[in-house]
Amino acid sequence: MHDPKNQDVPPQGEIKPDWKDFVALVIAAYSILLPPLLLIFGAAALVLLLLYVVF
């Protein structure tokens, strides 16, 4: 049976993620989400600039 005293120790072969994995995940999320966000904000800025020049 499973020993409840050893819950903090991962079984052999299981990899426990650390802070470097978290940082890599955050960097990957930014690299995926940042270009579309910049495109949306850039398009909005161009529309506002066009409206400012026209009116």
C-alpha positions in Angstrom: 0.0 0.0 0.0 1.0 3.6 -0.4 2.7 5.1 2.7 1.1 8.5 3.5 4.3 9.7 5.3 6.2 9.9 2.0 3.8 12.2 0.0 6.5 14.9 -0.6 8.9 12.5 -2.3 8.0 11.9 -5.9 8.2 8.3 -7.1 11.2 7.2 -9.1 11.1 8.4 -12.7 8.6 11.3 -12.0 10.1 14.7 -12.7 9.0 17.5 -10.4 8.9 20.9 -12.0 10.9 23.8 -10.5 11.1 27.5 -11.0 13.0 27.3 -14.3 10.1 25.4 -15.8 7.7 28.1 -14.6 9.9 30.9 -16.1 10.1 29.0 -19.4 6.3 28.6 -19.4 5.9 32.4 -18.8 8.3 33.3 -21.6 6.6 30.9 -24.0 3.2 32.4 -23.2 4.5 35.9 -23.8 6.1 34.9 -27.1 2.8 33.5 -28.2 0.5 36.3 -26.9 2.6 39.4 -27.4 2.6 39.7 -31.3 -1.2 39.6 -31.7 -1.6 42.0 -28.8 0.9 44.4 -30.4 -0.9 44.1 -33.7 -4.3 44.9 -32.1 -2.9 47.9 -30.2 -1.0 49.1 -33.3 -4.2 48.9 -35.5 -6.2 50.7 -32.8 -3.5 53.5 -32.6 -3.6 53.8 -36.4 -7.4 54.1 -36.4 -7.3 56.7 -33.7 -4.6 58.7 -35.5 -6.6 58.5 -38.7 -9.7 59.8 -36.9 -7.7 62.6 -35.3 -6.3 63.7 -38.7 -9.6 63.5 -40.5 -11.8 65.2 -37.9 
